[in-house]
Amino acid sequence: MVKFSGIAAVVTDIEGTTSSISFVHDVLFPYAAKHLPEYVRKHADEPEVREQLDAVAREAALSPNDVDALVRQLLGWIRDDVKATPLKALQGKVWEAGYRNRDYRAHVFGDVGDALKRWKHAGLKLFVYSSGSVLAQKLFFEFSEAGNLLPLFDGHFDTTTGPKRDSQSYTAIAGVTGFAAPAMLFLSDVVAELDAASRAGFQVCLLERPGNAAVAEHSYPVVSSFHEIQLAE
């Protein structure tokens, strides 16, 4: 059991923290790779999709009118697990169809739902900060194997807030939520993200989940389950 004091809000990562890395890499990424080309070609003229395709063109120095080249770039980013904001936005739209068609349900570890409900009942505010788009985050928790967990959350942050390894991103999250950084606990499986959050004044905790990669040397508290986190007044 790891005890944290003075916590008013919890900010959690998703992949490797609330959910297995394998679900993201073995289910979501292949689904996006399979269905994204058709989705982009079908919806390329819609304003929200066009905005993201223009962003892809800018980032990759491509013609915004060469849809085939843009699709190839997006598929390359998926293959290489590039945290490109326009890719994440378009993936979210593709995944929405998959969730609503019941092609899959989001994996969450067995301890997550109960712990989130317990923290919420205790009066804490709950937030998500993930490289996946806000839409993808909301779909993930709405259509999870543990049921609809989305109502438990008070807000969502993605890479439009800033890179997850940049301390300014966490400072921005504290500013938006209105909480002092030391009253916020950030949960992640990535030491570099914990480094950034810690520099911003957050309390932090590393999650060791099945399938997670080995981590670099660090001095942060470590748990393998949300049930091992004790939040005291």
KEDO-731735 format. One line per 8 residues: their letters; for each residue x, y, z of N, C-alpha, C, O, CB. Coordinates in pm, whole numbers, plus 50000, padded with zeros to 5 digits. Glycine has a CB too. Example, Ala and Ser with C-alpha at 12.3 -4.5 7.8 and 13.67 -1.06 7.14 Angstrom:
BEGIN
AS	51319,49431,50780,51230,49550,50780,51320,49670,50780,51424,49668,50846,51131,49553,50905 | 51285,49775,50708,51367,49894,50714,51290,50003,50787,51341,50114,50804,51408,49940,50572
//
This chain:
BEGIN
MVKFSGIA	50085,49880,50000,50000,50000,50000,50088,50125,50000,50182,50136,50079,49904,50000,50123 | 50057,50219,49910,50131,50344,49903,50035,50458,49938,49927,50470,49880,50193,50366,49760 | 50075,50539,50034,49987,50643,50085,50027,50779,50029,50145,50815,50026,49992,50646,50239 | 49928,50855,49983,49947,50992,49937,49856,51083,50019,49740,51051,50045,49918,51005,49783 | 49911,51196,50060,49834,51289,50143,49804,51418,50068,49880,51461,49981,49910,51320,50272 | 49691,51478,50102,49656,51608,50046,49611,51605,49902,49617,51708,49833,49770,51699,50058 | 49566,51490,49854,49524,51478,49714,49378,51520,49698,49290,51473,49771,49544,51333,49663 | 49354,51610,49603,49218,51652,49571,49174,51605,49433,49054,51600,49404,49209,51803,49577
AVVTDIEG	49271,51568,49348,49238,51527,49212,49339,51423,49165,49457,51429,49198,49236,51649,49117 | 49289,51328,49085,49374,51224,49026,49371,51240,48875,49264,51252,48814,49327,51081,49069 | 49488,51239,48815,49501,51244,48668,49564,51113,48625,49674,51079,48669,49587,51370,48621 | 49496,51038,48539,49549,50908,48498,49577,50899,48350,49502,50952,48267,49452,50801,48538 | 49684,50832,48318,49714,50789,48183,49622,50670,48151,49552,50621,48240,49866,50750,48167 | 49622,50622,48027,49540,50507,47990,49628,50385,47961,49631,50289,48038,49452,50539,47869 | 49698,50390,47848,49774,50274,47801,49882,50235,47902,49969,50316,47934,49838,50303,47665 | 49877,50111,47951,49974,50063,48049,49944,50105,48190,50017,50070,48283,50109,50112,48012
TTSSISFV	49835,50181,48209,49798,50231,48342,49659,50182,48382,49645,50109,48480,49803,50385,48345 | 49558,50222,48306,49423,50167,48329,49396,50049,48239,49308,49968,48267,49317,50275,48307 | 49472,50039,48129,49446,49938,48027,49576,49872,47983,49683,49932,47994,49374,49999,47906 | 49566,49750,47935,49684,49680,47886,49736,49745,47757,49658,49790,47674,49653,49532,47862 | 49867,49747,47744,49928,49795,47621,49886,49709,47503,49872,49758,47391,50082,49797,47635 | 49864,49580,47528,49828,49489,47419,49694,49525,47357,49676,49508,47236,49826,49346,47469 | 49599,49574,47436,49470,49612,47378,49489,49724,47276,49431,49721,47168,49371,49656,47488 | 49568,49822,47312,49591,49935,47221,49664,49890,47095,49625,49926,46984,49672,50045,47292
HDVLFPYA	49770,49810,47112,49855,49773,46999,49799,49656,46917,49821,49648,46796,49993,49737,47048 | 49726,49567,46984,49678,49447,46914,49533,49459,46866,49490,49381,46781,49691,49327,47004 | 49459,49555,46920,49319,49571,46880,49296,49707,46815,49255,49714,46699,49226,49555,47002 | 49323,49815,46889,49289,49948,46838,49372,49989,46717,49318,50035,46617,49305,50050,46947 | 49504,49974,46726,49589,50016,46614,49558,49939,46485,49544,50001,46380,49737,49999,46650 | 49548,49805,46490,49513,49733,46367,49376,49772,46312,49357,49778,46191,49517,49584,46393 | 49281,49797,46400,49148,49837,46354,49156,49971,46280,49095,49987,46174,49050,49848,46473 | 49231,50065,46336,49247,50195,46271,49319,50179,46137,49279,50240,46038,49325,50293,46362
AKHLPEYV	49424,50098,46135,49498,50079,46010,49410,50020,45901,49423,50056,45784,49619,49988,46033 | 49321,49931,45939,49233,49866,45841,49125,49960,45790,49094,49959,45671,49169,49744,45903 | 49068,50042,45878,48949,50119,45842,48977,50266,45813,48893,50334,45753,48849,50109,45952 | 49093,50317,45853,49120,50459,45834,49126,50502,45687,49072,50607,45654,49250,50495,45900 | 49189,50424,45598,49193,50469,45457,49055,50493,45398,49031,50596,45335,49266,50367,45372 | 48964,50400,45419,48828,50417,45366,48759,50536,45431,48689,50613,45364,48746,50290,45387 | 48779,50550,45563,48714,50661,45633,48763,50795,45580,48682,50885,45554,48741,50652,45784 | 48893,50810,45563,48950,50937,45515,48899,50969,45376,48859,51082,45349,49104,50931,45516
RKHADEPE	48900,50871,45287,48856,50897,45149,48708,50931,45143,48665,51012,45061,48885,50776,45060 | 48631,50871,45231,48486,50894,45232,48450,51030,45291,48353,51092,45249,48416,50784,45309 | 48530,51076,45390,48493,51196,45466,48590,51311,45447,48586,51409,45522,48484,51162,45613 | 48678,51302,45348,48785,51400,45332,48735,51543,45316,48806,51637,45351,48870,51364,45214 | 48616,51561,45263,48565,51696,45240,48487,51753,45358,48444,51868,45354,48476,51697,45118 | 48468,51673,45463,48398,51723,45581,48493,51813,45661,48610,51778,45676,48345,51606,45669 | 48446,51925,45712,48534,52025,45775,48624,51967,45885,48743,51998,45887,48451,52135,45834 | 48572,51883,45975,48653,51832,46086,48764,51739,46035,48875,51741,46086,48565,51758,46187
VREQLDAV	48733,51660,45935,48833,51570,45878,48933,51649,45795,49054,51624,45801,48766,51461,45792 | 48883,51744,45717,48971,51827,45634,49072,51902,45719,49187,51916,45680,48888,51927,45551 | 49029,51949,45835,49120,52020,45926,49236,51932,45967,49351,51976,45970,49045,52068,46051 | 49207,51805,45998,49313,51714,46041,49402,51674,45924,49523,51659,45941,49252,51590,46105 | 49344,51657,45806,49426,51623,45689,49519,51739,45652,49632,51717,45610,49336,51588,45569 | 49471,51860,45667,49558,51976,45643,49673,51978,45742,49785,52016,45707,49478,52107,45651 | 49645,51937,45867,49751,51932,45968,49852,51824,45934,49972,51843,45953,49692,51907,46108 | 49805,51709,45883,49897,51603,45839,49986,51656,45727,50107,51633,45728,49818,51479,45791
AREAALSP	49925,51726,45632,50001,51781,45519,50110,51876,45567,50221,51874,45515,49908,51853,45421 | 50077,51961,45665,50176,52056,45716,50290,51984,45786,50407,52015,45764,50111,52155,45812 | 50256,51886,45872,50359,51817,45950,50450,51731,45862,50568,51715,45892,50294,51730,46056 | 50394,51677,45753,50470,51585,45668,50516,51648,45538,50574,51580,45453,50388,51462,45639 | 50490,51778,45521,50530,51849,45399,50473,51781,45275,50545,51754,45179,50682,51857,45388 | 50342,51755,45278,50271,51692,45167,50167,51788,45111,50131,51886,45176,50205,51561,45211 | 50120,51758,44993,50011,51835,44936,49881,51800,45008,49849,51682,45022,49998,51808,44784 | 49806,51899,45054,49680,51870,45123,49576,51806,45031,49476,51753,45079,49623,51997,45183
NDVDALVR	49599,51811,44901,49503,51755,44805,49539,51613,44763,49461,51548,44694,49494,51843,44683 | 49655,51564,44805,49697,51428,44768,49653,51332,44878,49730,51299,44968,49852,51421,44746 | 49528,51288,44869,49470,51206,44975,49544,51074,44989,49563,51025,45101,49323,51180,44947 | 49587,51015,44879,49659,50888,44886,49789,50903,44965,49823,50818,45047,49690,50835,44745 | 49861,51013,44941,49985,51037,45014,49957,51062,45162,50033,51017,45248,50062,51156,44954 | 49850,51132,45191,49814,51158,45331,49778,51028,45401,49816,51008,45517,49697,51257,45340 | 49706,50940,45333,49671,50811,45392,49797,50729,45419,49809,50667,45524,49574,50733,45299 | 49891,50728,45324,50015,50654,45345,50090,50709,45466,50147,50632,45543,50103,50661,45220
QLLGWIRD	50091,50841,45482,50158,50902,45596,50091,50860,45727,50160,50827,45824,50158,51054,45583 | 49960,50862,45730,49886,50823,45850,49914,50677,45886,49934,50645,46002,49735,50846,45830 | 49915,50591,45786,49943,50449,45812,50086,50429,45861,50112,50343,45945,49918,50365,45685 | 50178,50509,45809,50316,50503,45857,50326,50547,46002,50400,50487,46080,50406,50589,45771 | 50253,50650,46037,50252,50695,46177,50193,50589,46269,50243,50568,46380,50172,50826,46190 | 50087,50522,46223,50030,50413,46304,50133,50304,46324,50153,50256,46436,49902,50356,46238 | 50199,50265,46216,50299,50157,46224,50411,50192,46321,50458,50105,46395,50358,50130,46085 | 50453,50317,46321,50565,50361,46403,50522,50415,46539,50606,50462,46616,50645,50465,46330
DVKATPLK	50393,50410,46569,50337,50460,46696,50379,50604,46722,50424,50638,46831,50383,50371,46813 | 50362,50687,46619,50394,50829,46631,50277,50901,46698,50161,50881,46660,50425,50891,46490 | 50307,50985,46798,50202,51055,46873,50164,51185,46802,50171,51293,46861,50249,51084,47019 | 50124,51174,46677,50087,51291,46599,49942,51329,46627,49852,51245,46615,50108,51266,46447 | 49919,51454,46665,49786,51497,46704,49681,51474,46596,49573,51424,46629,49788,51642,46741 | 49704,51508,46468,49600,51482,46368,49571,51334,46349,49456,51297,46323,49641,51541,46236 | 49672,51248,46362,49648,51104,46356,49557,51062,46470,49461,50987,46448,49780,51026,46361 | 49586,51109,46590,49505,51070,46705,49360,51114,46688,49268,51041,46725,49563,51130,46834
ALQGKVWE	49340,51232,46631,49205,51281,46609,49130,51192,46511,49014,51159,46534,49207,51426,46558 | 49195,51154,46403,49130,51070,46302,49111,50927,46352,49009,50865,46324,49214,51069,46172 | 49208,50876,46427,49189,50744,46488,49066,50743,46577,48990,50646,46577,49314,50704,46568 | 49047,50849,46653,48931,50856,46742,48801,50842,46666,48709,50776,46713,48932,50985,46819 | 48793,50904,46551,48671,50896,46471,48649,50755,46416,48536,50708,46410,48677,50996,46356 | 48758,50689,46376,48747,50551,46327,48709,50457,46441,48623,50371,46425,48879,50506,46263 | 48772,50475,46556,48742,50389,46670,48599,50407,46718,48538,50312,46769,48838,50417,46784 | 48544,50527,46703,48406,50549,46745,48311,50453,46674,48222,50395,46736,48364,50695,46718
AGYRNRDY	48333,50436,46544,48249,50342,46470,48266,50200,46523,48169,50126,46534,48283,50346,46320 | 48389,50163,46556,48414,50029,46609,48345,50005,46742,48286,49899,46764,48562,50007,46624 | 48353,50102,46830,48285,50088,46959,48134,50079,46941,48069,49992,46998,48320,50206,47051 | 48080,50169,46861,47934,50174,46845,47881,50053,46769,47766,50014,46787,47894,50303,46772 | 47964,49993,46685,47927,49870,46616,47951,49746,46701,47922,49633,46660,48004,49858,46486 | 48004,49767,46821,48034,49659,46915,48137,49562,46857,48131,49441,46880,47906,49584,46951 | 48230,49616,46781,48339,49534,46729,48437,49496,46839,48510,49398,46826,48413,49607,46616 | 48440,49572,46947,48527,49545,47061,48480,49629,47179,48398,49720,47164,48676,49576,47028
RAHVFGDV	48532,49597,47297,48513,49676,47417,48653,49710,47471,48746,49630,47457,48425,49599,47525 | 48667,49826,47532,48797,49868,47584,48835,49786,47706,48755,49769,47798,48796,50018,47618 | 48957,49734,47705,49006,49660,47819,49042,49756,47932,49107,49858,47910,49128,49575,47780 | 49000,49723,48053,49050,49790,48173,49085,49683,48274,49019,49580,48284,48944,49892,48231 | 49190,49709,48350,49228,49614,48454,49117,49606,48560,49044,49703,48582,49362,49654,48520 | 49107,49490,48624,48994,49465,48713,48984,49558,48832,48875,49576,48886,49003,49328,48762 | 49093,49618,48873,49091,49707,48989,49045,49849,48955,49010,49926,49045,49228,49713,49051 | 49046,49884,48826,49031,50025,48786,48892,50079,48817,48879,50184,48880,49060,50040,48638
GDALKRWK	48788,50009,48772,48652,50061,48790,48617,50084,48935,48565,50190,48970,48553,49967,48729 | 48645,49986,49019,48611,49999,49161,48689,50112,49227,48633,50186,49308,48640,49867,49234 | 48816,50125,49193,48897,50231,49254,48849,50368,49211,48839,50459,49293,49045,50213,49218 | 48820,50385,49083,48771,50514,49035,48640,50551,49105,48620,50667,49143,48751,50510,48883 | 48552,50455,49121,48423,50481,49188,48445,50518,49333,48378,50606,49386,48330,50359,49178 | 48539,50450,49397,48568,50478,49538,48624,50620,49554,48583,50693,49644,48668,50374,49596 | 48717,50658,49466,48775,50792,49473,48670,50898,49444,48666,51002,49510,48892,50805,49375 | 48586,50871,49347,48480,50967,49313,48385,50985,49431,48346,51097,49465,48402,50921,49187
HAGLKLFV	48348,50874,49492,48256,50878,49607,48319,50954,49723,48248,51016,49803,48219,50736,49652 | 48452,50950,49733,48523,51020,49841,48537,51169,49812,48589,51244,49895,48660,50959,49862 | 48491,51213,49696,48492,51356,49665,48607,51403,49580,48621,51523,49557,48492,51432,49790 | 48692,51312,49532,48803,51354,49447,48754,51382,49305,48654,51325,49259,48914,51247,49447 | 48825,51469,49237,48800,51495,49096,48893,51405,49014,49009,51386,49050,48821,51646,49061 | 48840,51352,48905,48915,51257,48824,48932,51309,48682,48837,51358,48621,48846,51120,48822 | 49055,51299,48630,49086,51348,48496,49169,51245,48421,49234,51159,48482,49161,51484,48502 | 49167,51255,48289,49250,51170,48204,49346,51258,48127,49309,51365,48078,49162,51085,48106
YSSGSVLA	49471,51214,48117,49569,51279,48030,49637,51168,47951,49715,51090,48005,49675,51365,48111 | 49606,51162,47823,49657,51055,47737,49696,51112,47602,49646,51217,47561,49552,50944,47721 | 49785,51042,47533,49821,51085,47398,49708,51061,47300,49704,51122,47193,49947,51014,47351 | 49615,50972,47334,49495,50954,47252,49408,51078,47260,49408,51147,47362,49417,50830,47296 | 49333,51105,47154,49249,51224,47151,49144,51220,47261,49113,51113,47314,49182,51239,47015 | 49088,51336,47294,48982,51342,47394,48866,51254,47351,48808,51184,47434,48934,51488,47414 | 48830,51255,47222,48723,51168,47173,48756,51022,47201,48671,50947,47250,48699,51189,47024 | 48878,50980,47169,48917,50841,47192,48911,50805,47340,48868,50695,47375,49058,50816,47138
QKLFFEFS	48952,50897,47426,48946,50874,47571,48802,50852,47617,48773,50759,47691,49008,50993,47647 | 48713,50939,47571,48573,50929,47614,48510,50799,47566,48436,50734,47640,48493,51049,47561 | 48539,50760,47443,48487,50634,47390,48542,50516,47470,48470,50422,47503,48522,50618,47241 | 48671,50524,47501,48737,50417,47576,48663,50389,47706,48631,50274,47737,48883,50454,47605 | 48635,50493,47783,48574,50471,47913,48422,50452,47905,48363,50390,47994,48605,50588,48004 | 48359,50502,47801,48215,50479,47784,48188,50334,47747,48092,50273,47794,48158,50572,47676 | 48276,50277,47661,48254,50142,47611,48359,50046,47667,48418,49968,47592,48258,50142,47458 | 48381,50050,47797,48481,49964,47859,48420,49831,47901,48298,49817,47913,48544,50034,47980
EAGNLLPL	48507,49734,47922,48462,49603,47969,48400,49612,48108,48325,49523,48149,48579,49505,47970 | 48432,49718,48182,48378,49737,48316,48249,49818,48314,48199,49858,48419,48480,49806,48405 | 48195,49843,48196,48075,49926,48185,48111,50070,48154,48226,50102,48126,47994,49918,48313 | 48013,50156,48159,48033,50298,48127,48096,50370,48245,48028,50402,48343,47898,50364,48088 | 48226,50396,48235,48298,50467,48341,48312,50615,48312,48364,50691,48395,48436,50406,48360 | 48266,50658,48195,48285,50797,48153,48228,50899,48252,48294,51001,48276,48221,50818,48019 | 48110,50877,48312,48055,50977,48405,48141,51003,48528,48121,51102,48598,47920,50935,48450 | 48237,50916,48554,48323,50935,48672,48424,51047,48652,48477,51102,48749,48396,50806,48705
FDGHFDTT	48451,51082,48525,48559,51177,48497,48507,51320,48485,48397,51346,48436,48631,51138,48369 | 48592,51412,48531,48558,51554,48532,48623,51631,48418,48592,51748,48397,48598,51616,48664 | 48712,51567,48344,48778,51635,48233,48879,51546,48166,48923,51445,48221,48845,51762,48282 | 48917,51585,48043,49009,51505,47961,49111,51598,47896,49079,51709,47855,48931,51425,47853 | 49235,51548,47888,49343,51624,47826,49419,51533,47731,49442,51416,47760,49439,51683,47934 | 49457,51589,47614,49536,51513,47518,49655,51596,47474,49691,51692,47542,49449,51472,47395 | 49716,51561,47362,49838,51631,47321,49813,51773,47272,49908,51846,47246,49907,51554,47213 | 49687,51813,47258,49661,51955,47229,49697,52041,47349,49719,52162,47334,49514,51977,47189
TGPKRDSQ	49703,51982,47468,49748,52053,47587,49900,52069,47587,49954,52165,47641,49703,51981,47715 | 49968,51972,47526,50113,51973,47520,50168,51832,47532,50094,51741,47568,50172,52061,47629 | 50296,51812,47502,50358,51679,47512,50356,51627,47655,50369,51703,47751,50502,51684,47460 | 50339,51496,47668,50328,51437,47801,50460,51435,47877,50462,51410,47998,50274,51297,47790 | 50571,51461,47806,50702,51461,47873,50752,51603,47896,50870,51625,47922,50804,51383,47789 | 50661,51699,47888,50693,51841,47907,50623,51889,48034,50501,51879,48044,50651,51927,47783 | 50698,51941,48129,50638,51983,48256,50535,52093,48238,50442,52104,48318,50747,52031,48351 | 50549,52174,48134,50452,52282,48111,50312,52227,48084,50213,52294,48112,50497,52370,47995
SYTAIAGV	50304,52107,48029,50173,52046,48004,50099,52023,48135,49978,52044,48143,50189,51914,47927 | 50171,51981,48236,50109,51953,48366,50075,52083,48438,49974,52092,48509,50204,51867,48453 | 50158,52183,48420,50127,52314,48475,49998,52367,48412,49914,52427,48480,50243,52413,48450 | 49983,52343,48282,49861,52387,48213,49738,52312,48265,49632,52371,48283,49874,52365,48061 | 49753,52182,48290,49641,52103,48342,49600,52153,48480,49481,52167,48508,49679,51954,48349 | 49697,52181,48564,49665,52235,48696,49591,52368,48683,49495,52394,48756,49793,52254,48780 | 49635,52452,48589,49570,52581,48569,49427,52567,48522,49339,52639,48570,49647,52662,48470 | 49403,52475,48429,49268,52455,48376,49174,52399,48482,49059,52440,48493,49271,52362,48255
TGFAAPAM	49224,52304,48561,49138,52239,48660,49119,52324,48785,49022,52305,48859,49195,52105,48698 | 49212,52416,48810,49201,52502,48927,49261,52444,49054,49245,52502,49161,49060,52534,48951 | 49329,52331,49043,49391,52270,49160,49538,52308,49168,49606,52323,49066,49374,52117,49157 | 49587,52322,49290,49731,52340,49308,49799,52210,49268,49749,52102,49299,49766,52379,49456 | 49912,52218,49200,49981,52098,49152,50007,51995,49262,49987,51876,49238,50112,52138,49088 | 50051,52035,49384,50079,51934,49487,49955,51858,49533,49967,51754,49597,50142,52000,49606 | 49836,51909,49500,49712,51841,49537,49663,51747,49427,49554,51691,49436,49604,51943,49567 | 49747,51729,49323,49710,51643,49211,49806,51523,49205,49927,51539,49220,49712,51722,49078
LFLSDVVA	49749,51406,49183,49827,51282,49170,49820,51235,49026,49712,51217,48971,49775,51171,49268 | 49937,51216,48965,49943,51168,48827,49988,51023,48826,50088,50987,48888,50039,51255,48741 | 49912,50939,48753,49939,50796,48745,49980,50761,48602,49910,50795,48506,49815,50713,48788 | 50095,50694,48588,50144,50658,48455,50240,50541,48466,50291,50510,48574,50212,50778,48387 | 50264,50476,48352,50363,50368,48346,50494,50415,48283,50584,50334,48261,50307,50250,48267 | 50504,50545,48253,50621,50599,48182,50697,50694,48275,50644,50797,48317,50577,50673,48052 | 50821,50659,48305,50901,50739,48400,50920,50881,48350,50915,50975,48429,51037,50673,48424 | 50943,50899,48219,50965,51034,48166,50844,51123,48186,50859,51243,48207,51000,51028,48018
ELDAASRA	50724,51065,48181,50603,51142,48209,50594,51178,48357,50555,51289,48392,50477,51064,48165 | 50630,51085,48441,50631,51113,48586,50735,51219,48618,50712,51304,48705,50660,50984,48666 | 50847,51215,48549,50950,51319,48568,50890,51458,48539,50908,51551,48617,51072,51293,48476 | 50821,51468,48426,50764,51597,48386,50659,51644,48485,50656,51761,48523,50704,51587,48247 | 50571,51553,48526,50466,51590,48622,50526,51630,48756,50480,51724,48820,50367,51475,48640 | 50629,51556,48799,50695,51587,48926,50760,51724,48922,50754,51800,49019,50799,51480,48960 | 50823,51757,48809,50885,51890,48796,50779,52001,48805,50809,52112,48850,50961,51900,48662 | 50658,51970,48763,50549,52068,48770,50487,52074,48909,50400,52157,48933,50442,52035,48669
GFQVCLLE	50532,51988,49001,50483,51991,49138,50380,51886,49173,50333,51882,49286,50426,52123,49166 | 50343,51801,49077,50245,51695,49103,50305,51587,49193,50426,51565,49192,50197,51633,48970 | 50220,51520,49269,50257,51392,49327,50238,51287,49218,50148,51299,49135,50172,51359,49455 | 50322,51184,49217,50318,51089,49106,50333,50946,49157,50384,50922,49267,50429,51120,49003 | 50287,50851,49074,50298,50709,49107,50313,50629,48978,50243,50654,48880,50174,50662,49188 | 50404,50534,48979,50429,50448,48863,50344,50322,48872,50336,50259,48977,50579,50412,48853 | 50280,50286,48761,50204,50163,48752,50286,50056,48683,50338,50077,48574,50071,50185,48678 | 50300,49941,48748,50362,49824,48686,50251,49725,48653,50197,49658,48742,50470,49759,48781
RPGNAAVA	50218,49715,48526,50110,49630,48479,50166,49516,48393,50275,49530,48336,50006,49712,48400 | 50095,49404,48383,50139,49295,48295,50157,49344,48152,50069,49410,48097,50038,49179,48298 | 50271,49312,48094,50297,49352,47956,50367,49485,47941,50409,49520,47831,50172,49357,47882 | 50382,49560,48050,50452,49688,48041,50603,49665,48022,50659,49566,48068,50427,49771,48168 | 50664,49759,47954,50808,49750,47932,50882,49779,48063,50830,49845,48153,50853,49849,47821 | 51004,49729,48070,51090,49761,48184,51117,49911,48186,51126,49975,48081,51224,49681,48178 | 51130,49967,48306,51148,50111,48318,51289,50144,48364,51359,50061,48422,51046,50171,48415 | 51328,50268,48336,51458,50315,48380,51460,50333,48531,51355,50334,48596,51494,50448,48309
EHSYPVVS	51579,50346,48586,51593,50365,48731,51522,50493,48773,51531,50596,48705,51743,50370,48771 | 51452,50487,48885,51375,50601,48933,51355,50586,49084,51394,50486,49143,51237,50613,48860 | 51295,50687,49145,51272,50684,49289,51124,50706,49323,51092,50745,49435,51357,50791,49358 | 51035,50680,49227,50894,50707,49248,50823,50589,49317,50868,50475,49306,50826,50738,49115 | 50713,50617,49387,50632,50507,49441,50580,50419,49327,50550,50468,49218,50513,50562,49524 | 50571,50289,49353,50530,50193,49251,50416,50107,49304,50420,50060,49417,50649,50104,49207 | 50314,50086,49221,50205,49994,49254,50173,49911,49130,50208,49949,49019,50077,50071,49305 | 50108,49798,49152,50063,49715,49041,49911,49714,49030,49855,49648,48943,50114,49573,49058
SFHEIQLA	49844,49788,49118,49698,49794,49120,49654,49927,49181,49720,49979,49272,49638,49675,49200 | 49546,49982,49132,49490,50105,49191,49451,50080,49337,49448,50174,49417,49368,50155,49111 | 49420,49955,49370,49381,49923,49508,49497,49943,49606,49475,49950,49727,49330,49779,49516 | 49618,49951,49555,49734,49971,49643,49760,50119,49670,49853,50154,49742,49858,49908,49580 | 49676,50205,49613,49693,50351,49631,49597,50397,49740,49476,50381,49727,49666,50430,49496 | 49650,50453,49845,49569,50506,49955,49576,50657,49955,49684,50714,49967,49616,50449,50091 | 49462,50720,49941,49456,50866,49936,49398,50918,50067,49279,50898,50096,49370,50915,49815 | 49482,50983,50146,49442,51032,50278,49418,51181,50274,49464,51250,50184,49548,50998,50383
E	49344,51230,50373,49321,51375,50385,49452,51448,50410,49453,51570,50422,49221,51405,50500
//
